[in-house]
Amino acid sequence: MKMVMKGNKQLRVADERVDDMLAAGFCEVDSKTGKVLREPKQDAMAELKKENKALEKENKALEKENEALKKENEAMKEELDGLKAKEA
């Protein structure tokens, strides 16, 4: 078992998963001393940053869509209340 770390998160992983964790931005550390043995792969960091930007952009678009749908829903509720009032 090896120790990997990212930020303040430390995980114990199987030896065969260390490369996957390095690709995900974790660094391998010595479990006794805490010294960094291997840094995360730089191309992985660039890829993760690119993916993060894309997700943030998508999130903003979804938030705008959500606000528009909330306004539309509120307008429909008011219209329905108006129709109910006419029937009564």
All heavy atoms as an XYZ file, in Angstrom:
690
protein
N       0.839     -1.179      0.000
C       0.000      0.000      0.000
C       0.886      1.245      0.000
O       1.875      1.311      0.694
C      -0.893      0.019      1.241
C      -1.892     -1.111      1.350
S      -3.143     -1.099      0.091
C      -4.249      0.127      0.702
N       0.465      2.202     -0.798
C       1.192      3.462     -0.917
C       0.308      4.598     -0.419
O      -0.913      4.503     -0.411
C       1.574      3.742     -2.374
C       2.419      2.682     -3.018
C       3.846      2.817     -2.610
C       4.661      1.760     -3.345
N       6.067      1.984     -3.295
N       0.950      5.691     -0.025
C       0.238      6.874      0.448
C       0.309      7.931     -0.644
O       1.378      8.198     -1.188
C       0.885      7.401      1.725
C       0.261      8.642      2.284
S      -1.260      8.346      3.167
C      -0.658      7.543      4.620
N      -0.852      8.505     -0.980
C      -0.911      9.613     -1.935
C      -1.605     10.782     -1.271
O      -2.380     10.601     -0.329
C      -1.632      9.218     -3.242
C      -0.843      8.169     -4.002
C      -3.032      8.737     -2.980
N      -1.313     11.994     -1.767
C      -1.861     13.176     -1.131
C      -2.198     14.222     -2.195
O      -1.491     14.373     -3.188
C      -0.837     13.755     -0.159
C      -1.347     14.894      0.671
S      -0.199     15.342      1.968
C       0.800     16.525      1.106
N      -3.304     14.925     -1.961
C      -3.709     16.039     -2.811
C      -4.356     17.055     -1.889
O      -5.386     16.777     -1.277
C      -4.689     15.570     -3.879
C      -5.128     16.649     -4.838
C      -6.038     16.057     -5.897
C      -6.427     17.059     -6.929
N      -7.306     16.455     -7.933
N      -3.754     18.258     -1.804
C      -4.260     19.247     -0.861
C      -4.065     18.722      0.549
O      -2.973     18.339      0.942
N      -5.135     18.668      1.326
C      -5.037     18.123      2.681
C      -5.635     16.721      2.759
O      -5.874     16.207      3.844
C      -5.710     19.048      3.690
C      -7.202     19.166      3.460
O      -7.714     18.692      2.445
N      -7.898     19.785      4.377
N      -5.862     16.100      1.605
C      -6.457     14.770      1.561
C      -5.359     13.720      1.374
O      -4.589     13.782      0.427
C      -7.437     14.679      0.398
C      -8.217     13.389      0.345
C      -9.081     13.277     -0.889
C     -10.071     14.396     -0.974
N     -10.985     14.253     -2.116
N      -5.273     12.778      2.289
C      -4.307     11.678      2.194
C      -5.073     10.368      2.052
O      -6.024     10.127      2.786
C      -3.428     11.613      3.432
C      -2.497     12.785      3.582
C      -1.605     12.640      4.798
O      -1.784     11.748      5.625
N      -0.635     13.533      4.914
N      -4.608      9.551      1.117
C      -5.255      8.262      0.876
C      -4.225      7.151      0.810
O      -3.110      7.359      0.347
C      -6.024      8.294     -0.454
C      -7.094      9.356     -0.639
C      -7.579      9.344     -2.077
C      -8.238      9.118      0.309
N      -4.622      5.993      1.262
C      -3.807      4.786      1.070
C      -4.400      4.050     -0.121
O      -5.593      3.764     -0.143
C      -3.853      3.872      2.287
C      -3.033      4.345      3.425
C      -2.823      3.184      4.417
N      -1.989      3.602      5.500
C      -0.655      3.604      5.454
N      -0.040      3.189      4.383
N       0.048      4.000      6.483
N      -3.551      3.749     -1.094
C      -4.025      3.053     -2.288
C      -3.129      1.861     -2.569
O      -1.975      1.805     -2.133
C      -4.047      3.991     -3.522
C      -5.035      5.116     -3.318
C      -2.686      4.537     -3.835
N      -3.673      0.920     -3.321
C      -2.892     -0.249     -3.724
C      -1.753      0.194     -4.636
O      -1.865      1.203     -5.350
C      -3.790     -1.246     -4.449
N      -0.665     -0.541     -4.617
C       0.517     -0.182     -5.399
C       0.189      0.015     -6.877
O       0.726      0.913     -7.523
C       1.595     -1.262     -5.256
C       2.127     -1.362     -3.836
O       1.870     -0.430     -3.046
O       2.802     -2.357     -3.521
N      -0.678     -0.813     -7.411
C      -0.996     -0.733     -8.841
C      -1.858      0.483     -9.191
O      -1.983      0.848    -10.345
C      -1.669     -2.013     -9.345
C      -2.941     -2.393     -8.646
C      -2.739     -3.279     -7.423
O      -1.587     -3.568     -7.043
O      -3.754     -3.665     -6.835
N      -2.428      1.163     -8.202
C      -3.274      2.340     -8.460
C      -2.523      3.664     -8.334
O      -3.080      4.718     -8.603
C      -4.458      2.361     -7.487
C      -5.387      1.205     -7.685
C      -6.845      1.491     -7.639
N      -7.290      2.723     -8.211
C      -8.039      3.620     -7.556
N      -8.389      3.411     -6.317
N      -8.424      4.731     -8.152
N      -1.259      3.626     -7.935
C      -0.497      4.852     -7.714
C      -0.416      5.675     -9.000
O      -0.609      6.891     -8.977
C       0.912      4.540     -7.168
C       1.767      5.792     -7.110
C       0.799      3.919     -5.784
N      -0.135      5.034    -10.136
C      -0.031      5.774    -11.398
C      -1.351      6.447    -11.752
O      -1.360      7.573    -12.260
C       0.420      4.851    -12.534
C       1.892      4.467    -12.394
O       2.668      5.274    -11.841
O       2.257      3.368    -12.852
N      -2.466      5.775    -11.484
C      -3.775      6.381    -11.742
C      -3.977      7.613    -10.863
O      -4.512      8.626    -11.317
C      -4.909      5.381    -11.468
C      -4.892      4.200    -12.410
O      -4.367      4.352    -13.538
O      -5.410      3.137    -12.026
N      -3.548      7.517     -9.633
C      -3.703      8.639     -8.716
C      -2.786      9.807     -9.102
O      -3.177     10.965     -8.982
C      -3.428      8.193     -7.275
C      -4.377      7.111     -6.775
S      -6.118      7.523     -6.926
C      -6.310      8.613     -5.546
N      -1.587      9.501     -9.590
C      -0.688     10.557    -10.062
C      -1.311     11.266    -11.261
O      -1.223     12.484    -11.391
C       0.673      9.977    -10.445
C       1.538      9.475     -9.285
C       2.779      8.778     -9.818
C       1.921     10.604     -8.359
N      -1.971     10.511    -12.115
C      -2.636     11.095    -13.273
C      -3.812     11.965    -12.850
O      -4.181     12.904    -13.554
C      -3.099      9.987    -14.215
N      -4.399     11.670    -11.701
C      -5.535     12.438    -11.200
C      -5.091     13.653    -10.380
O      -5.921     14.339     -9.799
C      -6.429     11.544    -10.354
N      -3.777     13.896    -10.312
C      -3.296     15.084     -9.626
C      -2.782     14.856     -8.218
O      -2.417     15.809     -7.533
N      -2.755     13.624     -7.743
C      -2.216     13.318     -6.421
C      -0.702     13.177     -6.521
O      -0.168     12.888     -7.589
C      -2.796     12.006     -5.884
C      -4.213     12.108     -5.413
C      -5.269     12.056     -6.305
C      -4.501     12.250     -4.069
C      -6.573     12.148     -5.878
C      -5.807     12.338     -3.618
C      -6.841     12.288     -4.524
N       0.008     13.384     -5.406
C       1.438     13.104     -5.374
C       1.665     11.948     -4.400
O       0.927     11.771     -3.438
C       2.252     14.329     -4.987
S       1.830     15.051     -3.417
N       2.678     11.154     -4.686
C       3.000     10.024     -3.816
C       3.901     10.525     -2.702
O       4.864     11.247     -2.945
C       3.711      8.930     -4.616
C       4.038      7.713     -3.781
C       4.766      6.627     -4.562
O       4.984      6.801     -5.775
O       5.115      5.628     -3.941
N       3.559     10.184     -1.460
C       4.355     10.620     -0.314
C       4.797      9.420      0.507
O       4.159      8.366      0.503
C       3.566     11.605      0.593
C       3.266     12.889     -0.135
C       2.302     10.985      1.115
N       5.906      9.604      1.213
C       6.397      8.575      2.126
C       5.497      8.585      3.348
O       5.290      9.633      3.970
C       7.845      8.879      2.521
C       8.451      7.766      3.362
O       7.876      7.446      4.424
O       9.490      7.232      2.954
N       4.950      7.439      3.715
C       3.985      7.388      4.815
C       4.612      7.683      6.169
O       3.924      8.127      7.088
C       3.282      6.030      4.845
O       4.227      4.999      5.028
N       5.919      7.488      6.307
C       6.570      7.730      7.588
C       7.068      9.170      7.719
O       6.891      9.794      8.763
C       7.736      6.763      7.782
C       7.277      5.325      7.917
C       8.424      4.383      8.095
C       7.890      2.949      8.157
N       8.976      1.979      8.219
N       7.681      9.695      6.679
C       8.277     11.026      6.768
C       7.382     12.113      6.189
O       7.545     13.281      6.520
C       9.629     11.072      6.031
O       9.401     10.840      4.641
C      10.590     10.052      6.594
N       6.489     11.758      5.297
C       5.619     12.742      4.663
C       6.268     13.446      3.488
O       5.689     14.354      2.904
N       7.487     13.029      3.116
C       8.178     13.650      1.996
C       7.550     13.201      0.678
O       7.123     12.054      0.535
C       9.661     13.283      1.993
C      10.440     13.930      3.106
C      11.914     13.635      2.972
C      12.687     14.311      4.090
N      14.122     14.049      3.982
N       7.508     14.127     -0.276
C       6.954     13.817     -1.592
C       7.941     12.949     -2.354
O       9.104     13.322     -2.527
C       6.657     15.110     -2.376
C       6.195     14.781     -3.777
C       5.618     15.939     -1.644
N       7.486     11.774     -2.795
C       8.326     10.868     -3.558
C       8.177     11.108     -5.058
O       9.150     11.089     -5.796
C       7.976      9.411     -3.235
C       8.111      9.003     -1.768
C       7.610      7.584     -1.563
C       9.553      9.133     -1.322
N       6.942     11.308     -5.503
C       6.674     11.574     -6.927
C       5.594     12.633     -7.032
O       4.584     12.576     -6.337
C       6.206     10.300     -7.654
C       7.298      9.261     -7.808
C       6.947      8.201     -8.814
N       5.829      7.374     -8.357
C       5.255      6.444     -9.098
N       5.657      6.221    -10.328
N       4.257      5.729     -8.625
N       5.826     13.594     -7.908
C       4.872     14.670     -8.156
C       3.777     14.197     -9.103
O       3.984     13.244     -9.860
C       5.591     15.873     -8.772
C       6.578     16.547     -7.842
C       5.903     17.312     -6.723
O       4.746     17.757     -6.901
O       6.532     17.460     -5.667
N       2.621     14.873     -9.093
C       1.570     14.517    -10.052
C       2.028     14.814    -11.472
O       2.884     15.669    -11.691
C       0.391     15.393     -9.660
C       0.958     16.478     -8.843
C       2.215     15.960     -8.231
N       1.457     14.104    -12.407
C       1.800     14.311    -13.809
C       1.272     15.667    -14.255
O       0.106     15.986    -14.055
C       1.214     13.189    -14.664
C       1.797     11.835    -14.309
C       1.188     10.735    -15.139
C       1.768      9.388    -14.730
N       1.133      8.284    -15.425
N       2.127     16.468    -14.867
C       1.760     17.830    -15.249
C       0.683     17.863    -16.319
O      -0.178     18.716    -16.303
C       3.004     18.600    -15.715
C       3.981     18.872    -14.596
C       3.355     19.624    -13.427
O       2.595     20.560    -13.624
N       3.658     19.205    -12.221
N       0.739     16.941    -17.261
C      -0.298     16.928    -18.291
C      -1.657     16.624    -17.675
O      -2.680     17.102    -18.156
C       0.038     15.938    -19.405
C       0.176     14.503    -18.914
O       0.566     14.309    -17.749
O      -0.104     13.581    -19.699
N      -1.656     15.869    -16.593
C      -2.914     15.573    -15.905
C      -3.468     16.843    -15.269
O      -4.670     17.098    -15.324
C      -2.703     14.502    -14.838
N      -2.592     17.652    -14.702
C      -3.036     18.891    -14.075
C      -3.624     19.837    -15.117
O      -4.664     20.444    -14.885
C      -1.873     19.569    -13.343
C      -1.358     18.792    -12.137
S      -2.617     18.535    -10.876
C      -2.815     20.185    -10.288
N      -2.977     19.936    -16.255
C      -3.475     20.819    -17.312
C      -4.820     20.318    -17.818
O      -5.741     21.107    -18.061
C      -2.469     20.886    -18.452
N      -4.938     19.013    -17.949
C      -6.199     18.422    -18.414
C      -7.315     18.659    -17.401
O      -8.445     18.993    -17.775
C      -6.010     16.920    -18.650
C      -7.211     16.232    -19.237
C      -6.968     14.757    -19.491
O      -5.897     14.407    -20.007
O      -7.862     13.967    -19.163
N      -6.993     18.515    -16.122
C      -7.999     18.729    -15.084
C      -8.434     20.196    -15.037
O      -9.616     20.491    -14.854
C      -7.456     18.296    -13.718
C      -7.298     16.793    -13.524
C      -6.602     16.506    -12.203
C      -8.637     16.091    -13.579
N      -7.502     21.121    -15.223
C      -7.847     22.540    -15.229
C      -8.745     22.861    -16.420
O      -9.703     23.629    -16.290
C      -6.586     23.390    -15.265
C      -5.846     23.410    -13.956
C      -4.602     24.262    -14.016
C      -3.863     24.220    -12.683
N      -2.643     25.030    -12.721
N      -8.438     22.271    -17.567
C      -9.246     22.482    -18.767
C     -10.660     21.943    -18.547
O     -11.656     22.596    -18.876
C      -8.592     21.785    -19.960
C      -9.304     21.972    -21.255
C      -8.566     21.253    -22.377
C      -9.330     21.330    -23.676
N      -8.675     20.590    -24.757
N     -10.756     20.747    -17.979
C     -12.060     20.138    -17.697
C     -12.828     20.990    -16.685
O     -14.039     21.191    -16.827
C     -11.869     18.717    -17.164
C     -13.162     18.003    -16.884
C     -12.958     16.603    -16.330
O     -11.813     16.131    -16.248
O     -13.969     15.975    -15.959
N     -12.126     21.516    -15.690
C     -12.758     22.347    -14.671
C     -13.357     23.609    -15.288
O     -14.479     23.997    -14.963
C     -11.747     22.713    -13.589
C     -12.394     23.361    -12.397
O     -13.519     23.038    -12.037
N     -11.684     24.292    -11.787
N     -12.614     24.250    -16.200
C     -13.127     25.450    -16.860
C     -14.377     25.134    -17.676
O     -15.343     25.897    -17.663
C     -12.057     26.064    -17.758
C     -11.008     26.827    -17.008
C     -10.029     27.502    -17.937
C      -8.988     28.264    -17.152
N      -8.038     28.958    -18.035
N     -14.350     23.997    -18.376
C     -15.508     23.603    -19.180
C     -16.720     23.356    -18.287
O     -17.840     23.760    -18.620
C     -15.183     22.362    -20.000
N     -16.502     22.717    -17.147
C     -17.602     22.435    -16.227
C     -18.142     23.723    -15.598
O     -19.350     23.853    -15.397
C     -17.155     21.457    -15.142
C     -16.919     20.022    -15.618
C     -16.300     19.196    -14.497
C     -18.194     19.393    -16.117
N     -17.256     24.663    -15.298
C     -17.705     25.944    -14.747
C     -18.554     26.697    -15.768
O     -19.582     27.289    -15.415
C     -16.513     26.798    -14.325
C     -15.854     26.316    -13.048
C     -14.610     27.104    -12.683
O     -14.148     27.945    -13.490
O     -14.096     26.873    -11.581
N     -18.149     26.662    -17.029
C     -18.908     27.321    -18.092
C     -20.285     26.673    -18.231
O     -21.307     27.358    -18.328
C     -18.137     27.227    -19.404
C     -18.774     27.962    -20.543
C     -17.914     27.887    -21.788
C     -18.575     28.605    -22.939
N     -17.773     28.521    -24.176
N     -20.310     25.341    -18.222
C     -21.578     24.622    -18.320
C     -22.464     24.928    -17.120
O     -23.679     25.116    -17.260
C     -21.318     23.118    -18.405
C     -22.568     22.285    -18.530
C     -22.290     20.792    -18.559
O     -21.118     20.385    -18.517
O     -23.271     20.034    -18.615
N     -21.867     25.016    -15.937
C     -22.614     25.312    -14.718
C     -23.273     26.686    -14.802
O     -24.439     26.844    -14.433
C     -21.691     25.236    -13.503
C     -22.444     25.341    -12.201
O     -23.569     24.870    -12.078
N     -21.829     25.968    -11.225
N     -22.544     27.695    -15.305
C     -23.109     29.031    -15.443
C     -24.291     29.025    -16.409
O     -25.312     29.668    -16.160
C     -22.045     30.017    -15.913
C     -21.060     30.390    -14.832
C     -20.039     31.386    -15.320
C     -19.029     31.684    -14.224
N     -18.012     32.641    -14.686
N     -24.153     28.287    -17.509
C     -25.243     28.203    -18.486
C     -26.464     27.538    -17.857
O     -27.600     27.984    -18.067
C     -24.789     27.436    -19.718
N     -26.241     26.498    -17.084
C     -27.354     25.801    -16.434
C     -28.011     26.678    -15.366
O     -29.239     26.619    -15.187
C     -26.878     24.488    -15.828
C     -26.522     23.393    -16.836
C     -25.872     22.212    -16.130
C     -27.730     22.948    -17.621
N     -27.217     27.482    -14.665
C     -27.790     28.396    -13.674
C     -28.688     29.431    -14.346
O     -29.773     29.739    -13.848
C     -26.683     29.081    -12.881
C     -26.017     28.174    -11.858
C     -24.839     28.827    -11.156
O     -24.395     29.927    -11.576
O     -24.365     28.242    -10.173
N     -28.249     29.964    -15.497
C     -29.066     30.919    -16.234
C     -30.361     30.275    -16.708
O     -31.441     30.856    -16.606
C     -28.293     31.469    -17.435
C     -27.212     32.445    -17.064
C     -26.490     32.961    -18.296
C     -25.362     33.896    -17.922
N     -24.630     34.373    -19.113
N     -30.242     29.052    -17.232
C     -31.427     28.330    -17.698
C     -32.382     28.073    -16.535
O     -33.600     28.222    -16.674
C     -31.019     27.007    -18.340
C     -32.185     26.198    -18.871
C     -31.756     24.859    -19.449
O     -30.550     24.548    -19.464
O     -32.655     24.118    -19.885
N     -31.832     27.718    -15.380
C     -32.638     27.449    -14.197
C     -33.403     28.697    -13.776
O     -34.600     28.622    -13.449
C     -31.751     26.952    -13.058
C     -32.547     26.462    -11.873
O     -33.692     26.062    -12.004
N     -31.923     26.500    -10.707
N     -32.746     29.854    -13.777
C     -33.412     31.106    -13.410
C     -34.541     31.430    -14.387
O     -35.627     31.846    -13.984
C     -32.411     32.253    -13.358
C     -31.506     32.211    -12.138
C     -32.268     32.245    -10.838
O     -33.207     33.058    -10.689
O     -31.935     31.441     -9.931
N     -34.291     31.227    -15.686
C     -35.326     31.486    -16.694
C     -36.525     30.565    -16.482
O     -37.681     30.996    -16.581
C     -34.757     31.298    -18.094
N     -36.259     29.307    -16.169
C     -37.351     28.356    -15.938
C     -38.124     28.691    -14.666
O     -39.346     28.511    -14.621
C     -36.801     26.928    -15.876
C     -36.304     26.364    -17.205
C     -35.613     25.029    -16.984
C     -37.441     26.217    -18.198
N     -37.432     29.190    -13.648
C     -38.122     29.600    -12.424
C     -39.072     30.757    -12.706
O     -40.203     30.769    -12.221
C     -37.110     30.008    -11.351
C     -36.422     28.846    -10.675
C     -35.451     29.351     -9.615
C     -34.748     28.217     -8.916
N     -33.800     28.710     -7.897
N     -38.603     31.724    -13.509
C     -39.451     32.862    -13.859
C     -40.653     32.400    -14.672
O     -41.782     32.846    -14.443
C     -38.653     33.895    -14.644
C     -37.656     34.646    -13.801
C     -36.848     35.628    -14.628
C     -35.789     36.309    -13.786
N     -34.963     37.215    -14.594
N     -40.426     31.512    -15.616
C     -41.513     30.981    -16.440
C     -42.516     30.226    -15.577
O     -43.736     30.370    -15.733
C     -40.947     30.059    -17.521
C     -41.991     29.485    -18.451
C     -41.395     28.540    -19.484
O     -40.167     28.519    -19.673
O     -42.197     27.806    -20.101
N     -42.023     29.436    -14.638
C     -42.880     28.672    -13.740
C     -43.727     29.611    -12.885
O     -44.929     29.380    -12.693
C     -42.033     27.749    -12.863
C     -42.860     26.795    -12.049
O     -43.969     26.430    -12.427
N     -42.321     26.376    -10.907
N     -43.115     30.678    -12.380
C     -43.846     31.638    -11.555
C     -44.943     32.320    -12.368
O     -46.067     32.500    -11.886
C     -42.874     32.685    -10.982
C     -43.461     33.531     -9.904
C     -43.883     32.744     -8.674
O     -43.205     31.776     -8.293
O     -44.925     33.116     -8.084
N     -44.635     32.681    -13.621
C     -45.633     33.313    -14.495
C     -46.794     32.357    -14.760
O     -47.969     32.762    -14.756
C     -44.991     33.742    -15.800
N     -46.493     31.088    -14.960
C     -47.557     30.104    -15.213
C     -48.415     29.889    -13.974
O     -49.626     29.713    -14.086
C     -46.956     28.783    -15.698
C     -46.348     28.861    -17.072
S     -45.713     27.271    -17.561
C     -46.203     27.269    -19.270
N     -47.785     29.924    -12.802
C     -48.550     29.790    -11.560
C     -49.515     30.966    -11.398
O     -50.667     30.772    -11.013
C     -47.615     29.726    -10.348
C     -46.943     28.397    -10.166
C     -46.069     28.415     -8.923
C     -45.370     27.098     -8.716
N     -44.505     27.124     -7.511
N     -49.044     32.172    -11.710
C     -49.904     33.352    -11.613
C     -51.051     33.261    -12.605
O     -52.194     33.596    -12.290
C     -49.084     34.621    -11.852
C     -48.131     34.944    -10.719
C     -47.226     36.128    -11.030
O     -47.405     36.774    -12.080
O     -46.329     36.396    -10.209
N     -50.766     32.789    -13.811
C     -51.804     32.632    -14.826
C     -52.831     31.597    -14.374
O     -54.042     31.806    -14.515
C     -51.174     32.188    -16.149
C     -52.155     32.081    -17.295
C     -51.490     31.633    -18.587
O     -50.269     31.796    -18.739
O     -52.225     31.106    -19.442
N     -52.371     30.503    -13.791
C     -53.277     29.464    -13.295
C     -54.138     29.999    -12.157
O     -55.348     29.737    -12.115
C     -52.481     28.242    -12.824
C     -53.271     27.045    -12.313
C     -54.173     26.492    -13.416
C     -52.344     25.971    -11.800
N     -53.539     30.770    -11.252
C     -54.302     31.363    -10.154
C     -55.374     32.310    -10.697
O     -56.491     32.357    -10.190
C     -53.373     32.110     -9.192
C     -52.505     31.163     -8.373
O     -52.841     29.961     -8.294
O     -51.470     31.635     -7.811
N     -55.019     33.066    -11.754
C     -55.990     33.955    -12.388
C     -57.141     33.191    -12.991
O     -58.318     33.589    -12.884
N     -56.880     32.072    -13.632
C     -57.932     31.246    -14.224
C     -58.840     30.627    -13.149
O     -60.049     30.553    -13.310
C     -57.344     30.152    -15.099
C     -56.671     30.612    -16.411
C     -55.978     29.435    -17.083
C     -57.697     31.223    -17.340
N     -58.220     30.205    -12.054
C     -58.988     29.636    -10.949
C     -59.909     30.695    -10.331
O     -61.038     30.404     -9.947
C     -58.077     29.058     -9.881
C     -57.431     27.749    -10.283
C     -56.564     27.216     -9.156
C     -55.892     25.905     -9.523
N     -55.041     25.398     -8.458
N     -59.412     31.920    -10.248
C     -60.208     33.020     -9.681
C     -61.409     33.318    -10.567
O     -62.485     33.632    -10.077
C     -59.324     34.259     -9.479
N     -61.247     33.242    -11.879
C     -62.363     33.506    -12.816
C     -63.429     32.427    -12.684
O     -64.617     32.709    -12.831
C     -61.842     33.552    -14.245
C     -61.104     34.821    -14.583
C     -60.676     34.810    -16.032
C     -59.896     36.054    -16.376
N     -59.466     36.050    -17.786
N     -63.004     31.182    -12.472
C     -63.963     30.080    -12.356
C     -64.774     30.177    -11.085
O     -65.897     29.735    -11.013
C     -63.227     28.731    -12.420
C     -62.684     28.389    -13.785
C     -61.948     27.057    -13.786
O     -61.868     26.400    -12.732
O     -61.429     26.693    -14.851
N     -64.170     30.695    -10.039
C     -64.845     30.741     -8.731
C     -65.862     31.820     -8.620
O     -66.495     32.414     -9.287
C     -63.822     30.971     -7.640
